[in-house]
């Protein structure tokens, strides 16, 4: 077990601001690298992937900044396999809960999300729960086949604390989590993480390797 990465989730004021404004605000926040190539003998390609993270009284915000080969957004339905596309992911666990949450987004903001204790036994989010997750992408929202070449893109997500069972009046001191970049069916498949993962084969469903995200 390793939790060697940690960071601070700073507080921001989102009152009266829409997600596009928060997206711009996060440009000046500290950026953290999603750069661990955990399975180099199988997948060694590594796009440049970073994220900034913040919270308000009601939401957890993450902005992903990506530059790399290929751009794919075939999946446009809730709970479709967005990991096949140009994808970013945020897995988290609230202290004291046996469950962890997986939030997966392709570059146009399509969501695949669940919560579970173990990987095979997932509770999928319903359409109403998914609709509560804010998304603001530089790629828009319409699907497209893979575009080759180098592309730079970003996406900001807003996860309501209420969705993941956090009471804003009784905020935990931290959550555990990991952030990922993948693209299973792109021309350059890859599996990167913020906190390193020590498993035999690519597997992001590994909460034992989550890092610590302190809420300030």
C-alpha positions as CSV (number, residue, x, y, z in Angstrom):
1,X,0.0,0.0,0.0
2,X,1.3,3.5,-0.9
3,X,-0.2,6.9,-0.4
4,X,3.0,8.9,-1.2
5,X,1.2,11.7,-3.1
6,X,-0.8,14.3,-1.2
7,X,-2.1,17.7,-2.0
8,X,-4.3,20.5,-0.6
9,X,-7.8,21.3,-2.1
10,X,-8.1,25.0,-1.6
11,X,-11.4,26.8,-1.2
12,X,-12.9,29.1,-3.8
13,X,-16.0,31.3,-3.8
14,X,-18.3,30.1,-6.5
15,X,-21.3,32.3,-5.6
16,X,-22.8,33.8,-8.7
17,X,-20.2,32.2,-10.9
18,X,-21.1,29.8,-13.7
19,X,-18.8,26.9,-14.6
20,X,-17.1,28.8,-17.4
21,X,-16.0,31.4,-15.0
22,X,-14.8,28.8,-12.5
23,X,-13.0,27.1,-15.4
24,X,-11.1,30.3,-16.0
25,X,-10.4,30.7,-12.3
26,X,-8.7,27.3,-12.1
27,X,-6.2,28.4,-14.7
28,X,-4.3,30.2,-11.9
29,X,-4.5,27.3,-9.4
30,X,-1.6,25.0,-8.7
31,X,-1.3,22.2,-11.3
32,X,-0.5,18.6,-10.5
33,X,1.0,16.1,-12.9
34,X,-0.8,12.9,-14.0
35,X,2.4,11.3,-15.0
36,X,2.8,7.8,-13.5
37,X,3.4,5.2,-16.2
38,X,2.5,2.2,-14.1
39,X,2.7,-0.5,-16.8
40,X,5.6,0.6,-19.1
41,X,6.1,-2.9,-20.6
42,X,2.6,-2.8,-21.9
43,X,1.7,0.9,-22.5
44,X,4.5,3.4,-22.4
45,X,2.9,6.4,-24.2
46,X,2.4,9.4,-22.0
47,X,0.5,12.5,-23.1
48,X,1.1,15.7,-21.0
49,X,-1.7,15.6,-18.4
50,X,-2.2,17.9,-15.4
51,X,-5.0,18.9,-13.1
52,X,-6.1,21.7,-10.8
53,X,-8.5,21.1,-7.9
54,X,-10.6,23.3,-5.6
55,X,-13.8,23.2,-3.6
56,X,-16.6,25.5,-2.6
57,X,-19.1,25.0,0.2
58,X,-21.2,22.8,-2.2
59,X,-18.9,21.4,-4.9
60,X,-15.6,19.8,-5.7
61,X,-14.0,21.2,-8.9
62,X,-11.3,19.6,-11.0
63,X,-9.9,21.0,-14.2
64,X,-7.8,18.7,-16.5
65,X,-5.3,20.1,-18.9
66,X,-4.2,17.7,-21.6
67,X,-1.8,17.8,-24.6
68,X,-1.2,14.7,-26.6
69,X,-1.6,12.6,-29.7
70,X,-5.1,11.7,-30.9
71,X,-8.5,13.1,-29.9
72,X,-11.5,10.8,-29.8
73,X,-15.0,11.3,-28.6
74,X,-17.3,8.5,-30.0
75,X,-19.3,8.0,-26.8
76,X,-22.1,10.5,-26.1
77,X,-24.6,8.6,-23.9
78,X,-24.6,8.4,-20.1
79,X,-22.7,5.4,-18.7
80,X,-21.2,4.6,-22.1
81,X,-17.6,3.3,-22.1
82,X,-15.9,6.8,-22.2
83,X,-12.5,5.2,-21.3
84,X,-12.3,4.1,-24.9
85,X,-12.1,7.8,-25.9
86,X,-9.8,10.6,-24.9
87,X,-10.7,10.3,-21.2
88,X,-9.9,11.7,-17.8
89,X,-11.0,10.1,-14.5
90,X,-11.3,11.0,-10.9
91,X,-11.8,8.2,-8.3
92,X,-12.4,9.2,-4.7
93,X,-13.3,7.7,-1.3
94,X,-14.8,9.6,1.7
95,X,-13.1,8.6,5.0
96,X,-15.2,6.1,6.9
97,X,-17.1,4.9,3.9
98,X,-16.4,1.4,2.5
99,X,-17.3,2.6,-1.0
100,X,-15.3,4.5,-3.5
101,X,-16.6,6.6,-6.5
102,X,-15.4,6.5,-10.1
103,X,-16.1,9.5,-12.3
104,X,-15.0,9.1,-15.9
105,X,-15.3,11.8,-18.6
106,X,-14.4,11.8,-22.2
107,X,-13.2,15.1,-23.8
108,X,-16.8,16.2,-24.6
109,X,-18.0,15.6,-21.1
110,X,-19.9,12.3,-21.4
111,X,-20.0,10.6,-18.0
112,X,-19.6,7.1,-16.8
113,X,-19.9,7.0,-13.0
114,X,-20.5,4.6,-10.3
115,X,-19.9,3.8,-6.6
116,X,-18.9,0.5,-5.2
117,X,-17.0,-1.4,-2.5
118,X,-15.4,-3.8,-5.0
119,X,-15.0,-3.4,-8.8
120,X,-17.5,-6.1,-9.9
121,X,-20.4,-4.8,-7.8
122,X,-21.1,-1.3,-9.1
123,X,-24.1,1.0,-8.4
124,X,-24.4,3.0,-11.5
125,X,-25.4,6.7,-11.3
126,X,-28.9,7.4,-12.7
127,X,-29.6,10.2,-15.3
128,X,-30.7,12.6,-12.6
129,X,-27.5,12.1,-10.6
130,X,-25.3,12.5,-13.7
131,X,-27.1,15.7,-14.7
132,X,-26.1,17.2,-11.3
133,X,-22.4,16.9,-12.4
134,X,-21.2,20.1,-14.1
135,X,-19.0,19.8,-17.1
136,X,-17.3,22.5,-19.2
137,X,-15.1,21.3,-22.1
138,X,-12.9,23.1,-24.6
139,X,-14.0,20.4,-27.1
140,X,-17.7,21.2,-26.9
141,X,-20.3,18.4,-26.4
142,X,-20.8,16.8,-29.8
143,X,-19.3,13.4,-30.6
144,X,-16.7,12.8,-33.3
145,X,-14.4,10.1,-34.6
146,X,-10.7,10.1,-33.8
147,X,-8.7,13.1,-35.0
148,X,-5.0,12.4,-35.4
149,X,-2.1,14.7,-34.6
150,X,-1.3,16.6,-31.4
151,X,-4.2,18.2,-29.6
152,X,-4.5,20.5,-26.6
153,X,-7.8,20.4,-24.6
154,X,-9.2,20.9,-21.2
155,X,-12.3,20.0,-19.2
156,X,-13.6,21.2,-15.9
157,X,-15.9,19.1,-13.8
158,X,-18.1,20.0,-10.8
159,X,-19.1,17.2,-8.4
160,X,-21.7,18.2,-5.8
161,X,-20.7,17.2,-2.3
162,X,-24.2,16.0,-1.7
163,X,-23.9,13.5,-4.5
164,X,-21.0,11.7,-2.7
165,X,-22.5,11.9,0.7
166,X,-20.5,14.8,2.2
167,X,-22.3,17.3,4.4
168,X,-20.9,20.8,3.8
169,X,-21.7,21.6,7.4
170,X,-19.5,18.8,8.6
171,X,-16.7,18.7,6.0
172,X,-14.1,15.9,6.4
173,X,-10.5,17.0,6.8
174,X,-9.6,15.1,3.6
175,X,-10.7,12.6,1.0
176,X,-8.7,9.8,-0.6
177,X,-8.4,9.7,-4.4
178,X,-6.5,9.3,-7.6
179,X,-6.7,11.0,-11.0
180,X,-6.1,9.3,-14.3
181,X,-5.6,9.8,-18.0
182,X,-6.5,7.0,-20.5
183,X,-7.6,6.3,-24.0
184,X,-8.3,2.6,-24.6
185,X,-9.2,2.8,-28.2
186,X,-7.2,5.8,-29.3
187,X,-4.3,5.2,-31.7
188,X,-1.9,5.7,-28.8
189,X,-3.5,3.9,-25.8
190,X,-2.3,4.9,-22.4
191,X,-3.0,4.6,-18.7
192,X,-1.5,7.3,-16.5
193,X,-2.2,8.1,-12.8
194,X,-1.4,10.9,-10.4
195,X,-0.6,8.5,-7.5
196,X,1.4,5.4,-8.5
197,X,-0.4,2.0,-8.8
198,X,1.4,-1.3,-8.2
199,X,-0.7,-3.9,-9.9
200,X,0.2,-6.6,-12.5
201,X,-1.9,-5.1,-15.2
202,X,-3.7,-1.8,-15.9
203,X,-6.3,-1.3,-13.2
204,X,-7.6,2.0,-12.0
205,X,-10.0,0.4,-9.5
206,X,-7.3,0.2,-6.8
207,X,-8.4,2.3,-3.8
208,X,-5.4,0.9,-1.8
209,X,-3.3,3.2,-4.0
210,X,-5.3,6.4,-3.5
211,X,-3.5,9.5,-2.4
212,X,-4.6,12.0,0.2
213,X,-6.4,15.2,-0.8
214,X,-6.7,17.6,2.2
215,X,-9.7,19.9,2.3
216,X,-8.7,23.4,3.5
